[in-house]
Amino acid sequence: MKVCVIGASGKLGRYLVRHALDRGYEVVGVCRERSVPKLAEFADRITVVPGPTNDPELIRKAVAGCDGVLTVLAPWGVQQYSSGTAQAVLDFAEPDARLVFSCGWHISRDGEDRYSWRFKATVRIVTVLARLLRAVEIDDQVEAGRRIFASDRRWTVVRGSDLEEGESQGLPVWSRHVGDPVLASNLTRRVDFALFMVEALTDDTLVHEAPAIVGRLSPSALAHAGTRN
């Protein structure tokens, strides 16, 4: 399998690259030019395509011939980075390619997610502060999700909880909706977030799903083992 990792130089992206290589996949990594040195450990094992991930022509080149595309929806700046990246992947990935995107719990596919007041307040505060600082565009991630959900491509949108570093605990537990008690711990190892995304490449039951995930060994996952909505 040939896989393109878009946003390969970030913390999540490097885990994605590592998991893909561990499976024997051929990997193409896309990242901003100034971040290429972060991929030095993989230099002789992957093909690196440097440049902004919302550049349609760059994405067209990177995803050519790829069976799967793993995309980190990064909300950098105020230039529609997430939605531009998502649209380029939707436009130029191979017709039958598996497309797996990462985002946070705040993106909702059907409006049936149930968020705590604390979570909603945090998202509002971060959105306003980020816009003032012109640092990130939380709303643009929502727009990226809207475009993906409207597509008939073979997509999966993996919605991550809060993340922590640490050794793998195994494949995370998931639910279709935030608010499910199984997700209450709101914590996943970053390495396992990446693991879930790479596993989704070959799991057709996740096509057109937006799973919200939580760590397999988190208290809520252990308390509600075997449940999902």
Contacts in CASP RR format, 6 or more apart in sequence:
PFRMAT RR
TARGET T0000
AUTHOR 0000-0000-0000
METHOD contacts of the structure
MODEL  1
MKVCVIGASGKLGRYLVRHALDRGYEVVGVCRERSVPKLAEFADRITVVP
GPTNDPELIRKAVAGCDGVLTVLAPWGVQQYSSGTAQAVLDFAEPDARLV
FSCGWHISRDGEDRYSWRFKATVRIVTVLARLLRAVEIDDQVEAGRRIFA
SDRRWTVVRGSDLEEGESQGLPVWSRHVGDPVLASNLTRRVDFALFMVEA
LTDDTLVHEAPAIVGRLSPSALAHAGTRN
1 23 0 8 1.000
1 24 0 8 1.000
1 25 0 8 1.000
1 26 0 8 1.000
1 67 0 8 1.000
1 68 0 8 1.000
1 201 0 8 1.000
2 25 0 8 1.000
2 26 0 8 1.000
2 27 0 8 1.000
2 28 0 8 1.000
2 65 0 8 1.000
2 66 0 8 1.000
2 67 0 8 1.000
2 68 0 8 1.000
3 20 0 8 1.000
3 25 0 8 1.000
3 26 0 8 1.000
3 27 0 8 1.000
3 28 0 8 1.000
3 66 0 8 1.000
3 67 0 8 1.000
3 68 0 8 1.000
3 69 0 8 1.000
3 70 0 8 1.000
3 201 0 8 1.000
4 27 0 8 1.000
4 28 0 8 1.000
4 29 0 8 1.000
4 30 0 8 1.000
4 62 0 8 1.000
4 63 0 8 1.000
4 66 0 8 1.000
4 68 0 8 1.000
4 69 0 8 1.000
4 70 0 8 1.000
5 13 0 8 1.000
5 16 0 8 1.000
5 17 0 8 1.000
5 20 0 8 1.000
5 27 0 8 1.000
5 28 0 8 1.000
5 29 0 8 1.000
5 30 0 8 1.000
5 70 0 8 1.000
5 72 0 8 1.000
6 29 0 8 1.000
6 30 0 8 1.000
6 53 0 8 1.000
6 59 0 8 1.000
6 62 0 8 1.000
6 69 0 8 1.000
6 70 0 8 1.000
6 71 0 8 1.000
6 72 0 8 1.000
6 85 0 8 1.000
6 89 0 8 1.000
7 13 0 8 1.000
7 29 0 8 1.000
7 30 0 8 1.000
7 31 0 8 1.000
7 53 0 8 1.000
7 71 0 8 1.000
7 72 0 8 1.000
7 74 0 8 1.000
8 14 0 8 1.000
8 16 0 8 1.000
8 17 0 8 1.000
8 29 0 8 1.000
8 30 0 8 1.000
8 31 0 8 1.000
8 39 0 8 1.000
8 46 0 8 1.000
8 48 0 8 1.000
9 31 0 8 1.000
9 32 0 8 1.000
9 35 0 8 1.000
9 36 0 8 1.000
9 38 0 8 1.000
9 39 0 8 1.000
10 31 0 8 1.000
10 35 0 8 1.000
10 38 0 8 1.000
10 72 0 8 1.000
11 190 0 8 1.000
12 72 0 8 1.000
12 102 0 8 1.000
12 163 0 8 1.000
12 190 0 8 1.000
12 193 0 8 1.000
12 194 0 8 1.000
13 70 0 8 1.000
13 72 0 8 1.000
13 194 0 8 1.000
14 38 0 8 1.000
14 39 0 8 1.000
14 41 0 8 1.000
14 42 0 8 1.000
15 190 0 8 1.000
15 191 0 8 1.000
15 193 0 8 1.000
15 194 0 8 1.000
15 195 0 8 1.000
16 70 0 8 1.000
16 72 0 8 1.000
16 194 0 8 1.000
16 197 0 8 1.000
16 198 0 8 1.000
17 27 0 8 1.000
17 29 0 8 1.000
17 39 0 8 1.000
17 42 0 8 1.000
17 46 0 8 1.000
18 42 0 8 1.000
18 194 0 8 1.000
19 194 0 8 1.000
19 195 0 8 1.000
19 198 0 8 1.000
20 27 0 8 1.000
20 70 0 8 1.000
20 198 0 8 1.000
21 27 0 8 1.000
21 42 0 8 1.000
21 45 0 8 1.000
21 46 0 8 1.000
23 198 0 8 1.000
27 42 0 8 1.000
27 45 0 8 1.000
27 46 0 8 1.000
27 47 0 8 1.000
28 46 0 8 1.000
28 47 0 8 1.000
28 48 0 8 1.000
28 49 0 8 1.000
28 62 0 8 1.000
28 63 0 8 1.000
28 66 0 8 1.000
29 39 0 8 1.000
29 46 0 8 1.000
29 47 0 8 1.000
29 48 0 8 1.000
29 49 0 8 1.000
29 62 0 8 1.000
30 48 0 8 1.000
30 49 0 8 1.000
30 50 0 8 1.000
30 51 0 8 1.000
30 53 0 8 1.000
30 58 0 8 1.000
30 59 0 8 1.000
30 62 0 8 1.000
31 38 0 8 1.000
31 39 0 8 1.000
31 48 0 8 1.000
31 50 0 8 1.000
31 51 0 8 1.000
31 53 0 8 1.000
32 50 0 8 1.000
32 51 0 8 1.000
32 52 0 8 1.000
32 53 0 8 1.000
33 50 0 8 1.000
33 51 0 8 1.000
36 48 0 8 1.000
36 50 0 8 1.000
39 46 0 8 1.000
39 48 0 8 1.000
49 58 0 8 1.000
49 61 0 8 1.000
49 62 0 8 1.000
51 58 0 8 1.000
52 58 0 8 1.000
52 81 0 8 1.000
53 59 0 8 1.000
53 71 0 8 1.000
53 74 0 8 1.000
53 81 0 8 1.000
53 85 0 8 1.000
53 88 0 8 1.000
54 79 0 8 1.000
54 80 0 8 1.000
54 81 0 8 1.000
54 83 0 8 1.000
54 84 0 8 1.000
54 85 0 8 1.000
54 88 0 8 1.000
55 88 0 8 1.000
56 84 0 8 1.000
56 87 0 8 1.000
56 88 0 8 1.000
56 91 0 8 1.000
56 92 0 8 1.000
59 85 0 8 1.000
59 88 0 8 1.000
59 89 0 8 1.000
59 91 0 8 1.000
59 92 0 8 1.000
60 88 0 8 1.000
60 91 0 8 1.000
60 92 0 8 1.000
63 69 0 8 1.000
63 89 0 8 1.000
63 92 0 8 1.000
63 93 0 8 1.000
63 94 0 8 1.000
63 97 0 8 1.000
64 92 0 8 1.000
64 94 0 8 1.000
65 94 0 8 1.000
66 93 0 8 1.000
66 94 0 8 1.000
66 97 0 8 1.000
67 94 0 8 1.000
67 96 0 8 1.000
67 97 0 8 1.000
67 98 0 8 1.000
67 201 0 8 1.000
68 93 0 8 1.000
68 94 0 8 1.000
68 97 0 8 1.000
68 98 0 8 1.000
68 99 0 8 1.000
68 100 0 8 1.000
68 201 0 8 1.000
69 89 0 8 1.000
69 93 0 8 1.000
69 97 0 8 1.000
69 98 0 8 1.000
69 99 0 8 1.000
69 100 0 8 1.000
70 100 0 8 1.000
70 102 0 8 1.000
70 197 0 8 1.000
70 198 0 8 1.000
70 201 0 8 1.000
71 85 0 8 1.000
71 86 0 8 1.000
71 89 0 8 1.000
71 99 0 8 1.000
71 100 0 8 1.000
71 101 0 8 1.000
71 102 0 8 1.000
72 102 0 8 1.000
73 82 0 8 1.000
73 85 0 8 1.000
73 86 0 8 1.000
73 101 0 8 1.000
73 102 0 8 1.000
73 103 0 8 1.000
73 141 0 8 1.000
73 144 0 8 1.000
73 145 0 8 1.000
74 81 0 8 1.000
74 82 0 8 1.000
74 85 0 8 1.000
75 81 0 8 1.000
75 82 0 8 1.000
75 130 0 8 1.000
75 136 0 8 1.000
75 137 0 8 1.000
75 138 0 8 1.000
75 140 0 8 1.000
75 141 0 8 1.000
76 135 0 8 1.000
76 136 0 8 1.000
76 137 0 8 1.000
77 134 0 8 1.000
77 135 0 8 1.000
77 136 0 8 1.000
77 137 0 8 1.000
78 131 0 8 1.000
78 134 0 8 1.000
78 137 0 8 1.000
79 137 0 8 1.000
80 137 0 8 1.000
80 140 0 8 1.000
80 143 0 8 1.000
81 137 0 8 1.000
81 140 0 8 1.000
82 103 0 8 1.000
82 137 0 8 1.000
82 140 0 8 1.000
82 141 0 8 1.000
82 143 0 8 1.000
82 144 0 8 1.000
83 140 0 8 1.000
83 141 0 8 1.000
83 143 0 8 1.000
83 144 0 8 1.000
83 145 0 8 1.000
83 147 0 8 1.000
84 144 0 8 1.000
85 144 0 8 1.000
86 101 0 8 1.000
86 144 0 8 1.000
86 145 0 8 1.000
86 147 0 8 1.000
86 148 0 8 1.000
87 144 0 8 1.000
87 147 0 8 1.000
89 99 0 8 1.000
89 101 0 8 1.000
90 99 0 8 1.000
90 147 0 8 1.000
90 148 0 8 1.000
90 151 0 8 1.000
90 153 0 8 1.000
90 155 0 8 1.000
93 99 0 8 1.000
93 153 0 8 1.000
96 154 0 8 1.000
97 153 0 8 1.000
97 154 0 8 1.000
98 154 0 8 1.000
98 156 0 8 1.000
98 200 0 8 1.000
98 201 0 8 1.000
98 202 0 8 1.000
98 207 0 8 1.000
99 148 0 8 1.000
99 153 0 8 1.000
99 154 0 8 1.000
99 155 0 8 1.000
99 156 0 8 1.000
100 155 0 8 1.000
100 156 0 8 1.000
100 157 0 8 1.000
100 158 0 8 1.000
100 197 0 8 1.000
100 198 0 8 1.000
100 200 0 8 1.000
100 201 0 8 1.000
101 144 0 8 1.000
101 145 0 8 1.000
101 148 0 8 1.000
101 155 0 8 1.000
101 156 0 8 1.000
101 157 0 8 1.000
101 158 0 8 1.000
102 157 0 8 1.000
102 158 0 8 1.000
102 160 0 8 1.000
102 193 0 8 1.000
102 197 0 8 1.000
103 141 0 8 1.000
103 144 0 8 1.000
103 145 0 8 1.000
103 157 0 8 1.000
103 158 0 8 1.000
103 159 0 8 1.000
103 160 0 8 1.000
104 141 0 8 1.000
104 159 0 8 1.000
104 160 0 8 1.000
104 161 0 8 1.000
105 113 0 8 1.000
105 115 0 8 1.000
105 119 0 8 1.000
105 159 0 8 1.000
105 160 0 8 1.000
105 161 0 8 1.000
105 178 0 8 1.000
105 186 0 8 1.000
105 212 0 8 1.000
106 115 0 8 1.000
106 119 0 8 1.000
106 123 0 8 1.000
106 138 0 8 1.000
106 141 0 8 1.000
106 142 0 8 1.000
107 141 0 8 1.000
107 142 0 8 1.000
107 144 0 8 1.000
107 145 0 8 1.000
107 157 0 8 1.000
107 159 0 8 1.000
107 210 0 8 1.000
108 178 0 8 1.000
108 210 0 8 1.000
109 149 0 8 1.000
109 157 0 8 1.000
109 210 0 8 1.000
112 177 0 8 1.000
113 177 0 8 1.000
113 178 0 8 1.000
113 179 0 8 1.000
113 212 0 8 1.000
114 177 0 8 1.000
114 178 0 8 1.000
114 179 0 8 1.000
115 123 0 8 1.000
115 178 0 8 1.000
115 179 0 8 1.000
123 138 0 8 1.000
126 138 0 8 1.000
127 138 0 8 1.000
127 139 0 8 1.000
130 136 0 8 1.000
130 137 0 8 1.000
130 138 0 8 1.000
131 137 0 8 1.000
145 157 0 8 1.000
148 155 0 8 1.000
148 157 0 8 1.000
149 157 0 8 1.000
149 210 0 8 1.000
154 207 0 8 1.000
154 208 0 8 1.000
155 207 0 8 1.000
155 208 0 8 1.000
156 200 0 8 1.000
156 206 0 8 1.000
156 207 0 8 1.000
156 208 0 8 1.000
156 209 0 8 1.000
156 210 0 8 1.000
156 211 0 8 1.000
157 209 0 8 1.000
157 210 0 8 1.000
157 211 0 8 1.000
158 193 0 8 1.000
158 196 0 8 1.000
158 197 0 8 1.000
158 200 0 8 1.000
158 210 0 8 1.000
158 211 0 8 1.000
158 213 0 8 1.000
159 178 0 8 1.000
159 210 0 8 1.000
159 211 0 8 1.000
159 212 0 8 1.000
159 213 0 8 1.000
160 188 0 8 1.000
160 193 0 8 1.000
160 212 0 8 1.000
160 213 0 8 1.000
161 183 0 8 1.000
161 185 0 8 1.000
161 186 0 8 1.000
161 187 0 8 1.000
161 188 0 8 1.000
161 212 0 8 1.000
161 213 0 8 1.000
161 214 0 8 1.000
161 215 0 8 1.000
162 186 0 8 1.000
162 187 0 8 1.000
162 188 0 8 1.000
163 187 0 8 1.000
163 188 0 8 1.000
163 189 0 8 1.000
163 190 0 8 1.000
163 193 0 8 1.000
164 187 0 8 1.000
164 188 0 8 1.000
164 189 0 8 1.000
164 190 0 8 1.000
165 189 0 8 1.000
165 190 0 8 1.000
165 191 0 8 1.000
166 189 0 8 1.000
166 190 0 8 1.000
166 191 0 8 1.000
167 189 0 8 1.000
167 191 0 8 1.000
168 189 0 8 1.000
168 191 0 8 1.000
168 192 0 8 1.000
168 195 0 8 1.000
169 189 0 8 1.000
169 192 0 8 1.000
169 215 0 8 1.000
169 216 0 8 1.000
169 217 0 8 1.000
170 192 0 8 1.000
170 195 0 8 1.000
170 216 0 8 1.000
170 217 0 8 1.000
171 192 0 8 1.000
171 195 0 8 1.000
171 196 0 8 1.000
171 199 0 8 1.000
171 216 0 8 1.000
172 188 0 8 1.000
172 192 0 8 1.000
172 193 0 8 1.000
172 195 0 8 1.000
172 196 0 8 1.000
172 213 0 8 1.000
172 214 0 8 1.000
172 215 0 8 1.000
172 216 0 8 1.000
172 221 0 8 1.000
173 182 0 8 1.000
173 183 0 8 1.000
173 213 0 8 1.000
173 214 0 8 1.000
173 215 0 8 1.000
173 216 0 8 1.000
173 218 0 8 1.000
173 221 0 8 1.000
173 225 0 8 1.000
173 226 0 8 1.000
173 228 0 8 1.000
174 196 0 8 1.000
174 211 0 8 1.000
174 212 0 8 1.000
174 213 0 8 1.000
174 214 0 8 1.000
174 228 0 8 1.000
175 182 0 8 1.000
175 183 0 8 1.000
175 211 0 8 1.000
175 212 0 8 1.000
175 227 0 8 1.000
175 228 0 8 1.000
175 229 0 8 1.000
176 209 0 8 1.000
176 210 0 8 1.000
176 211 0 8 1.000
176 212 0 8 1.000
176 228 0 8 1.000
176 229 0 8 1.000
177 212 0 8 1.000
177 229 0 8 1.000
178 212 0 8 1.000
180 212 0 8 1.000
180 224 0 8 1.000
180 227 0 8 1.000
180 228 0 8 1.000
180 229 0 8 1.000
181 220 0 8 1.000
181 223 0 8 1.000
181 224 0 8 1.000
181 227 0 8 1.000
182 214 0 8 1.000
182 220 0 8 1.000
182 221 0 8 1.000
182 223 0 8 1.000
182 224 0 8 1.000
182 226 0 8 1.000
182 227 0 8 1.000
182 228 0 8 1.000
183 212 0 8 1.000
183 213 0 8 1.000
183 214 0 8 1.000
183 220 0 8 1.000
184 214 0 8 1.000
184 219 0 8 1.000
184 220 0 8 1.000
185 214 0 8 1.000
185 215 0 8 1.000
185 218 0 8 1.000
185 219 0 8 1.000
185 220 0 8 1.000
185 221 0 8 1.000
186 214 0 8 1.000
187 214 0 8 1.000
187 215 0 8 1.000
187 218 0 8 1.000
188 213 0 8 1.000
188 214 0 8 1.000
188 215 0 8 1.000
188 218 0 8 1.000
189 215 0 8 1.000
192 215 0 8 1.000
192 216 0 8 1.000
193 213 0 8 1.000
196 211 0 8 1.000
196 213 0 8 1.000
200 206 0 8 1.000
214 220 0 8 1.000
214 221 0 8 1.000
215 221 0 8 1.000
END
